[in-house]
Amino acid sequence: MALEARIRELGSRHQSLKDAIRDEMRRPASDDIRLKELKRQKLRLKEEMEALRGKMH
């Protein structure tokens, strides 16, 4: 159960980052450095979620 809760938490954070990336890209003068960092964070969360899902099976 703890793994499932952690995956849900990471999924929520992943969605928040996805929204932040979308919002940043919509800005007229988007910050490329900020976009790279947001995408890097999103990828780390995705990798962690996949690793945890692997432990569940």
Secondary structure, DSSP 8 states (H G I E B T S, - for coil): -HHHHHHHHHHHHHHHHHHHHHHHHHSTT--HHHHHHHHHHHHHHHHHHHHHHHHH-
